[in-house]
Amino acid sequence: MAESRTLTLADPAATARLGHAVAEAMVALQPVQFCIYLEGELGAGKTAFARALLAGLGYQGRVPSPTYTLVEPYVAGGFQLLHADLYRLRDPAELDALGIADQFGAGSVLLVEWPVRGLGRLPPADIKLDLSIADEGRKAVLHALTARGIGLLERLSLDG
């Protein structure tokens, strides 16, 4: 069932365009809930993508990195969005206290940086976005892992 799409992101503006395009596809898809795993080394653009996705959904406030808070909640584009950064998590069981599973209901979008640190305690991903540093820019590989993820990739437009 998995489908993939590979993109070259020449600069931060290209990462922002990808975030906006995913937001537009999500609004068109109107999933009941949607989970995106953001993977990549430090500095690969995971938080920058999350900020761009939120901006694409119409969020205009400050979007801090959730490195220290672990989870930041937002309301944008008709979705309750949770942006989690699990880099500092020592044990996946720590996720239980954060209540992510309880908050991930109808109308929710979950963005998870460093999802490997929450294995077994996270909802399955619809899309896994692998970001890596490549030359002066970034490489982005979007893996659709569910029917909802495939639907999003089918609606994804990066024209213009």
mmCIF file of the C-alpha atoms, coordinates in Angstrom:
data_MODEL
# 
_entry.id   MODEL 
# 
loop_
_atom_site.group_PDB 
_atom_site.id 
_atom_site.type_symbol 
_atom_site.label_atom_id 
_atom_site.label_alt_id 
_atom_site.label_comp_id 
_atom_site.label_asym_id 
_atom_site.label_entity_id 
_atom_site.label_seq_id 
_atom_site.pdbx_PDB_ins_code 
_atom_site.Cartn_x 
_atom_site.Cartn_y 
_atom_site.Cartn_z 
_atom_site.occupancy 
_atom_site.B_iso_or_equiv 
_atom_site.pdbx_formal_charge 
_atom_site.auth_seq_id 
_atom_site.auth_comp_id 
_atom_site.auth_asym_id 
_atom_site.auth_atom_id 
_atom_site.pdbx_PDB_model_num 
ATOM 1   C CA . MET A 1 1   ? 0.000   0.000  0.000  1.00 0.00 ? 1   MET A CA 1 
ATOM 2   C CA . ALA A 1 2   ? 2.922   2.379  0.662  1.00 0.00 ? 2   ALA A CA 1 
ATOM 3   C CA . GLU A 1 3   ? 3.693   5.100  -1.865 1.00 0.00 ? 3   GLU A CA 1 
ATOM 4   C CA . SER A 1 4   ? 6.569   7.571  -1.783 1.00 0.00 ? 4   SER A CA 1 
ATOM 5   C CA . ARG A 1 5   ? 7.470   10.925 -3.242 1.00 0.00 ? 5   ARG A CA 1 
ATOM 6   C CA . THR A 1 6   ? 10.991  12.401 -3.191 1.00 0.00 ? 6   THR A CA 1 
ATOM 7   C CA . LEU A 1 7   ? 11.648  16.132 -3.399 1.00 0.00 ? 7   LEU A CA 1 
ATOM 8   C CA . THR A 1 8   ? 14.706  18.361 -3.393 1.00 0.00 ? 8   THR A CA 1 
ATOM 9   C CA . LEU A 1 9   ? 14.297  21.387 -1.134 1.00 0.00 ? 9   LEU A CA 1 
ATOM 10  C CA . ALA A 1 10  ? 16.857  23.932 -2.327 1.00 0.00 ? 10  ALA A CA 1 
ATOM 11  C CA . ASP A 1 11  ? 16.360  26.406 0.505  1.00 0.00 ? 11  ASP A CA 1 
ATOM 12  C CA . PRO A 1 12  ? 14.166  27.226 3.528  1.00 0.00 ? 12  PRO A CA 1 
ATOM 13  C CA . ALA A 1 13  ? 11.541  28.721 1.198  1.00 0.00 ? 13  ALA A CA 1 
ATOM 14  C CA . ALA A 1 14  ? 11.189  25.314 -0.484 1.00 0.00 ? 14  ALA A CA 1 
ATOM 15  C CA . THR A 1 15  ? 10.604  23.686 2.917  1.00 0.00 ? 15  THR A CA 1 
ATOM 16  C CA . ALA A 1 16  ? 7.946   26.325 3.599  1.00 0.00 ? 16  ALA A CA 1 
ATOM 17  C CA . ARG A 1 17  ? 6.284   25.598 0.238  1.00 0.00 ? 17  ARG A CA 1 
ATOM 18  C CA . LEU A 1 18  ? 6.191   21.888 1.093  1.00 0.00 ? 18  LEU A CA 1 
ATOM 19  C CA . GLY A 1 19  ? 4.560   22.620 4.460  1.00 0.00 ? 19  GLY A CA 1 
ATOM 20  C CA . HIS A 1 20  ? 1.969   24.860 2.797  1.00 0.00 ? 20  HIS A CA 1 
ATOM 21  C CA . ALA A 1 21  ? 1.291   22.249 0.093  1.00 0.00 ? 21  ALA A CA 1 
ATOM 22  C CA . VAL A 1 22  ? 0.736   19.524 2.709  1.00 0.00 ? 22  VAL A CA 1 
ATOM 23  C CA . ALA A 1 23  ? -1.622  21.868 4.586  1.00 0.00 ? 23  ALA A CA 1 
ATOM 24  C CA . GLU A 1 24  ? -3.616  22.560 1.391  1.00 0.00 ? 24  GLU A CA 1 
ATOM 25  C CA . ALA A 1 25  ? -3.827  18.833 0.624  1.00 0.00 ? 25  ALA A CA 1 
ATOM 26  C CA . MET A 1 26  ? -4.956  18.159 4.192  1.00 0.00 ? 26  MET A CA 1 
ATOM 27  C CA . VAL A 1 27  ? -7.714  20.767 3.955  1.00 0.00 ? 27  VAL A CA 1 
ATOM 28  C CA . ALA A 1 28  ? -8.845  19.211 0.652  1.00 0.00 ? 28  ALA A CA 1 
ATOM 29  C CA . LEU A 1 29  ? -8.733  15.690 2.125  1.00 0.00 ? 29  LEU A CA 1 
ATOM 30  C CA . GLN A 1 30  ? -10.472 16.621 5.421  1.00 0.00 ? 30  GLN A CA 1 
ATOM 31  C CA . PRO A 1 31  ? -9.288  13.520 7.275  1.00 0.00 ? 31  PRO A CA 1 
ATOM 32  C CA . VAL A 1 32  ? -11.023 12.588 10.511 1.00 0.00 ? 32  VAL A CA 1 
ATOM 33  C CA . GLN A 1 33  ? -7.525  12.475 12.021 1.00 0.00 ? 33  GLN A CA 1 
ATOM 34  C CA . PHE A 1 34  ? -4.038  12.459 10.550 1.00 0.00 ? 34  PHE A CA 1 
ATOM 35  C CA . CYS A 1 35  ? -0.595  11.559 11.894 1.00 0.00 ? 35  CYS A CA 1 
ATOM 36  C CA . ILE A 1 36  ? 2.744   12.634 10.391 1.00 0.00 ? 36  ILE A CA 1 
ATOM 37  C CA . TYR A 1 37  ? 6.074   11.337 11.630 1.00 0.00 ? 37  TYR A CA 1 
ATOM 38  C CA . LEU A 1 38  ? 8.931   13.780 11.020 1.00 0.00 ? 38  LEU A CA 1 
ATOM 39  C CA . GLU A 1 39  ? 12.292  12.064 10.832 1.00 0.00 ? 39  GLU A CA 1 
ATOM 40  C CA . GLY A 1 40  ? 15.778  13.380 10.197 1.00 0.00 ? 40  GLY A CA 1 
ATOM 41  C CA . GLU A 1 41  ? 18.914  14.496 11.935 1.00 0.00 ? 41  GLU A CA 1 
ATOM 42  C CA . LEU A 1 42  ? 19.185  17.670 13.991 1.00 0.00 ? 42  LEU A CA 1 
ATOM 43  C CA . GLY A 1 43  ? 18.890  20.691 11.699 1.00 0.00 ? 43  GLY A CA 1 
ATOM 44  C CA . ALA A 1 44  ? 17.226  18.787 8.849  1.00 0.00 ? 44  ALA A CA 1 
ATOM 45  C CA . GLY A 1 45  ? 14.119  21.006 8.914  1.00 0.00 ? 45  GLY A CA 1 
ATOM 46  C CA . LYS A 1 46  ? 11.525  19.093 10.943 1.00 0.00 ? 46  LYS A CA 1 
ATOM 47  C CA . THR A 1 47  ? 10.401  22.078 13.018 1.00 0.00 ? 47  THR A CA 1 
ATOM 48  C CA . ALA A 1 48  ? 10.602  24.392 9.993  1.00 0.00 ? 48  ALA A CA 1 
ATOM 49  C CA . PHE A 1 49  ? 8.238   22.039 8.157  1.00 0.00 ? 49  PHE A CA 1 
ATOM 50  C CA . ALA A 1 50  ? 5.853   21.985 11.145 1.00 0.00 ? 50  ALA A CA 1 
ATOM 51  C CA . ARG A 1 51  ? 5.832   25.805 11.265 1.00 0.00 ? 51  ARG A CA 1 
ATOM 52  C CA . ALA A 1 52  ? 5.103   25.987 7.540  1.00 0.00 ? 52  ALA A CA 1 
ATOM 53  C CA . LEU A 1 53  ? 2.303   23.418 7.823  1.00 0.00 ? 53  LEU A CA 1 
ATOM 54  C CA . LEU A 1 54  ? 0.690   25.459 10.610 1.00 0.00 ? 54  LEU A CA 1 
ATOM 55  C CA . ALA A 1 55  ? 1.070   28.660 8.584  1.00 0.00 ? 55  ALA A CA 1 
ATOM 56  C CA . GLY A 1 56  ? -0.492  26.872 5.607  1.00 0.00 ? 56  GLY A CA 1 
ATOM 57  C CA . LEU A 1 57  ? -3.464  26.005 7.821  1.00 0.00 ? 57  LEU A CA 1 
ATOM 58  C CA . GLY A 1 58  ? -3.815  29.688 8.707  1.00 0.00 ? 58  GLY A CA 1 
ATOM 59  C CA . TYR A 1 59  ? -2.114  29.768 12.094 1.00 0.00 ? 59  TYR A CA 1 
ATOM 60  C CA . GLN A 1 60  ? -0.554  33.202 12.634 1.00 0.00 ? 60  GLN A CA 1 
ATOM 61  C CA . GLY A 1 61  ? 0.924   32.944 16.130 1.00 0.00 ? 61  GLY A CA 1 
ATOM 62  C CA . ARG A 1 62  ? 4.379   32.025 17.324 1.00 0.00 ? 62  ARG A CA 1 
ATOM 63  C CA . VAL A 1 63  ? 5.366   28.368 16.798 1.00 0.00 ? 63  VAL A CA 1 
ATOM 64  C CA . PRO A 1 64  ? 8.151   27.465 19.225 1.00 0.00 ? 64  PRO A CA 1 
ATOM 65  C CA . SER A 1 65  ? 10.041  24.216 18.984 1.00 0.00 ? 65  SER A CA 1 
ATOM 66  C CA . PRO A 1 66  ? 8.485   21.728 21.418 1.00 0.00 ? 66  PRO A CA 1 
ATOM 67  C CA . THR A 1 67  ? 11.923  20.392 22.407 1.00 0.00 ? 67  THR A CA 1 
ATOM 68  C CA . TYR A 1 68  ? 11.459  21.351 26.071 1.00 0.00 ? 68  TYR A CA 1 
ATOM 69  C CA . THR A 1 69  ? 7.665   21.297 26.409 1.00 0.00 ? 69  THR A CA 1 
ATOM 70  C CA . LEU A 1 70  ? 7.499   18.027 24.395 1.00 0.00 ? 70  LEU A CA 1 
ATOM 71  C CA . VAL A 1 71  ? 4.022   18.892 23.025 1.00 0.00 ? 71  VAL A CA 1 
ATOM 72  C CA . GLU A 1 72  ? 2.591   22.180 21.734 1.00 0.00 ? 72  GLU A CA 1 
ATOM 73  C CA . PRO A 1 73  ? -1.149  22.356 20.873 1.00 0.00 ? 73  PRO A CA 1 
ATOM 74  C CA . TYR A 1 74  ? -2.656  24.564 18.157 1.00 0.00 ? 74  TYR A CA 1 
ATOM 75  C CA . VAL A 1 75  ? -6.022  25.122 16.500 1.00 0.00 ? 75  VAL A CA 1 
ATOM 76  C CA . ALA A 1 76  ? -5.787  25.914 12.782 1.00 0.00 ? 76  ALA A CA 1 
ATOM 77  C CA . GLY A 1 77  ? -7.587  25.106 9.557  1.00 0.00 ? 77  GLY A CA 1 
ATOM 78  C CA . GLY A 1 78  ? -10.411 23.401 11.414 1.00 0.00 ? 78  GLY A CA 1 
ATOM 79  C CA . PHE A 1 79  ? -7.992  20.965 13.081 1.00 0.00 ? 79  PHE A CA 1 
ATOM 80  C CA . GLN A 1 80  ? -6.705  20.506 16.619 1.00 0.00 ? 80  GLN A CA 1 
ATOM 81  C CA . LEU A 1 81  ? -2.989  20.096 15.910 1.00 0.00 ? 81  LEU A CA 1 
ATOM 82  C CA . LEU A 1 82  ? -0.447  18.619 18.325 1.00 0.00 ? 82  LEU A CA 1 
ATOM 83  C CA . HIS A 1 83  ? 3.232   19.162 17.552 1.00 0.00 ? 83  HIS A CA 1 
ATOM 84  C CA . ALA A 1 84  ? 5.409   16.792 19.578 1.00 0.00 ? 84  ALA A CA 1 
ATOM 85  C CA . ASP A 1 85  ? 9.192   16.604 19.789 1.00 0.00 ? 85  ASP A CA 1 
ATOM 86  C CA . LEU A 1 86  ? 10.291  13.404 21.494 1.00 0.00 ? 86  LEU A CA 1 
ATOM 87  C CA . TYR A 1 87  ? 14.050  14.023 21.265 1.00 0.00 ? 87  TYR A CA 1 
ATOM 88  C CA . ARG A 1 88  ? 14.400  14.344 25.056 1.00 0.00 ? 88  ARG A CA 1 
ATOM 89  C CA . LEU A 1 89  ? 12.203  11.315 25.854 1.00 0.00 ? 89  LEU A CA 1 
ATOM 90  C CA . ARG A 1 90  ? 14.128  8.584  27.665 1.00 0.00 ? 90  ARG A CA 1 
ATOM 91  C CA . ASP A 1 91  ? 11.391  5.934  27.676 1.00 0.00 ? 91  ASP A CA 1 
ATOM 92  C CA . PRO A 1 92  ? 8.302   5.584  25.442 1.00 0.00 ? 92  PRO A CA 1 
ATOM 93  C CA . ALA A 1 93  ? 6.203   5.086  28.603 1.00 0.00 ? 93  ALA A CA 1 
ATOM 94  C CA . GLU A 1 94  ? 6.748   8.798  29.362 1.00 0.00 ? 94  GLU A CA 1 
ATOM 95  C CA . LEU A 1 95  ? 4.251   9.494  26.566 1.00 0.00 ? 95  LEU A CA 1 
ATOM 96  C CA . ASP A 1 96  ? 1.419   8.184  28.724 1.00 0.00 ? 96  ASP A CA 1 
ATOM 97  C CA . ALA A 1 97  ? 1.737   11.198 31.049 1.00 0.00 ? 97  ALA A CA 1 
ATOM 98  C CA . LEU A 1 98  ? 1.588   13.598 28.088 1.00 0.00 ? 98  LEU A CA 1 
ATOM 99  C CA . GLY A 1 99  ? -1.875  12.347 27.101 1.00 0.00 ? 99  GLY A CA 1 
ATOM 100 C CA . ILE A 1 100 ? -1.218  12.428 23.354 1.00 0.00 ? 100 ILE A CA 1 
ATOM 101 C CA . ALA A 1 101 ? -3.377  9.353  22.766 1.00 0.00 ? 101 ALA A CA 1 
ATOM 102 C CA . ASP A 1 102 ? -6.256  10.976 24.681 1.00 0.00 ? 102 ASP A CA 1 
ATOM 103 C CA . GLN A 1 103 ? -5.978  14.209 22.682 1.00 0.00 ? 103 GLN A CA 1 
ATOM 104 C CA . PHE A 1 104 ? -5.655  12.506 19.276 1.00 0.00 ? 104 PHE A CA 1 
ATOM 105 C CA . GLY A 1 105 ? -9.307  12.234 18.367 1.00 0.00 ? 105 GLY A CA 1 
ATOM 106 C CA . ALA A 1 106 ? -11.634 13.351 15.603 1.00 0.00 ? 106 ALA A CA 1 
ATOM 107 C CA . GLY A 1 107 ? -10.412 16.548 13.943 1.00 0.00 ? 107 GLY A CA 1 
ATOM 108 C CA . SER A 1 108 ? -6.839  16.043 15.159 1.00 0.00 ? 108 SER A CA 1 
ATOM 109 C CA . VAL A 1 109 ? -3.512  16.248 13.384 1.00 0.00 ? 109 VAL A CA 1 
ATOM 110 C CA . LEU A 1 110 ? -0.433  14.911 15.135 1.00 0.00 ? 110 LEU A CA 1 
ATOM 111 C CA . LEU A 1 111 ? 3.076   15.922 14.035 1.00 0.00 ? 111 LEU A CA 1 
ATOM 112 C CA . VAL A 1 112 ? 5.793   13.908 15.772 1.00 0.00 ? 112 VAL A CA 1 
ATOM 113 C CA . GLU A 1 113 ? 9.495   14.712 15.629 1.00 0.00 ? 113 GLU A CA 1 
ATOM 114 C CA . TRP A 1 114 ? 11.766  11.815 16.664 1.00 0.00 ? 114 TRP A CA 1 
ATOM 115 C CA . PRO A 1 115 ? 8.900   9.244  16.624 1.00 0.00 ? 115 PRO A CA 1 
ATOM 116 C CA . VAL A 1 116 ? 11.318  6.335  17.155 1.00 0.00 ? 116 VAL A CA 1 
ATOM 117 C CA . ARG A 1 117 ? 11.591  7.466  20.793 1.00 0.00 ? 117 ARG A CA 1 
ATOM 118 C CA . GLY A 1 118 ? 7.856   6.831  21.265 1.00 0.00 ? 118 GLY A CA 1 
ATOM 119 C CA . LEU A 1 119 ? 7.622   3.413  19.628 1.00 0.00 ? 119 LEU A CA 1 
ATOM 120 C CA . GLY A 1 120 ? 4.631   1.419  20.765 1.00 0.00 ? 120 GLY A CA 1 
ATOM 121 C CA . ARG A 1 121 ? 2.936   4.447  22.353 1.00 0.00 ? 121 ARG A CA 1 
ATOM 122 C CA . LEU A 1 122 ? 2.136   6.540  19.273 1.00 0.00 ? 122 LEU A CA 1 
ATOM 123 C CA . PRO A 1 123 ? -0.688  6.230  16.770 1.00 0.00 ? 123 PRO A CA 1 
ATOM 124 C CA . PRO A 1 124 ? 0.501   4.805  13.447 1.00 0.00 ? 124 PRO A CA 1 
ATOM 125 C CA . ALA A 1 125 ? 1.653   7.376  10.901 1.00 0.00 ? 125 ALA A CA 1 
ATOM 126 C CA . ASP A 1 126 ? -0.349  8.194  7.791  1.00 0.00 ? 126 ASP A CA 1 
ATOM 127 C CA . ILE A 1 127 ? 2.718   9.939  6.339  1.00 0.00 ? 127 ILE A CA 1 
ATOM 128 C CA . LYS A 1 128 ? 6.340   9.597  7.312  1.00 0.00 ? 128 LYS A CA 1 
ATOM 129 C CA . LEU A 1 129 ? 8.453   12.541 6.164  1.00 0.00 ? 129 LEU A CA 1 
ATOM 130 C CA . ASP A 1 130 ? 12.192  11.826 6.060  1.00 0.00 ? 130 ASP A CA 1 
ATOM 131 C CA . LEU A 1 131 ? 14.261  15.009 5.860  1.00 0.00 ? 131 LEU A CA 1 
ATOM 132 C CA . SER A 1 132 ? 17.997  14.965 5.250  1.00 0.00 ? 132 SER A CA 1 
ATOM 133 C CA . ILE A 1 133 ? 20.671  17.526 4.570  1.00 0.00 ? 133 ILE A CA 1 
ATOM 134 C CA . ALA A 1 134 ? 21.785  17.332 0.940  1.00 0.00 ? 134 ALA A CA 1 
ATOM 135 C CA . ASP A 1 135 ? 24.396  19.706 -0.465 1.00 0.00 ? 135 ASP A CA 1 
ATOM 136 C CA . GLU A 1 136 ? 23.184  23.257 0.255  1.00 0.00 ? 136 GLU A CA 1 
ATOM 137 C CA . GLY A 1 137 ? 19.551  22.237 0.752  1.00 0.00 ? 137 GLY A CA 1 
ATOM 138 C CA . ARG A 1 138 ? 17.464  19.327 1.949  1.00 0.00 ? 138 ARG A CA 1 
ATOM 139 C CA . LYS A 1 139 ? 16.021  16.131 0.556  1.00 0.00 ? 139 LYS A CA 1 
ATOM 140 C CA . ALA A 1 140 ? 12.454  15.247 1.550  1.00 0.00 ? 140 ALA A CA 1 
ATOM 141 C CA . VAL A 1 141 ? 10.934  11.800 1.116  1.00 0.00 ? 141 VAL A CA 1 
ATOM 142 C CA . LEU A 1 142 ? 7.228   11.496 1.881  1.00 0.00 ? 142 LEU A CA 1 
ATOM 143 C CA . HIS A 1 143 ? 6.102   7.930  2.548  1.00 0.00 ? 143 HIS A CA 1 
ATOM 144 C CA . ALA A 1 144 ? 2.332   7.353  2.501  1.00 0.00 ? 144 ALA A CA 1 
ATOM 145 C CA . LEU A 1 145 ? 1.627   4.487  4.897  1.00 0.00 ? 145 LEU A CA 1 
ATOM 146 C CA . THR A 1 146 ? -2.189  4.420  4.934  1.00 0.00 ? 146 THR A CA 1 
ATOM 147 C CA . ALA A 1 147 ? -5.074  5.103  2.556  1.00 0.00 ? 147 ALA A CA 1 
ATOM 148 C CA . ARG A 1 148 ? -5.328  8.601  4.111  1.00 0.00 ? 148 ARG A CA 1 
ATOM 149 C CA . GLY A 1 149 ? -1.626  9.132  3.469  1.00 0.00 ? 149 GLY A CA 1 
ATOM 150 C CA . ILE A 1 150 ? -1.983  8.035  -0.152 1.00 0.00 ? 150 ILE A CA 1 
ATOM 151 C CA . GLY A 1 151 ? -4.957  10.396 -0.508 1.00 0.00 ? 151 GLY A CA 1 
ATOM 152 C CA . LEU A 1 152 ? -2.825  13.264 0.760  1.00 0.00 ? 152 LEU A CA 1 
ATOM 153 C CA . LEU A 1 153 ? 0.036   12.478 -1.637 1.00 0.00 ? 153 LEU A CA 1 
ATOM 154 C CA . GLU A 1 154 ? -2.456  12.343 -4.524 1.00 0.00 ? 154 GLU A CA 1 
ATOM 155 C CA . ARG A 1 155 ? -3.677  15.846 -3.616 1.00 0.00 ? 155 ARG A CA 1 
ATOM 156 C CA . LEU A 1 156 ? -0.202  17.266 -3.017 1.00 0.00 ? 156 LEU A CA 1 
ATOM 157 C CA . SER A 1 157 ? 0.599   20.051 -5.474 1.00 0.00 ? 157 SER A CA 1 
ATOM 158 C CA . LEU A 1 158 ? 3.958   21.792 -5.471 1.00 0.00 ? 158 LEU A CA 1 
ATOM 159 C CA . ASP A 1 159 ? 3.409   23.903 -8.580 1.00 0.00 ? 159 ASP A CA 1 
ATOM 160 C CA . GLY A 1 160 ? 4.408   27.540 -8.473 1.00 0.00 ? 160 GLY A CA 1 
# 
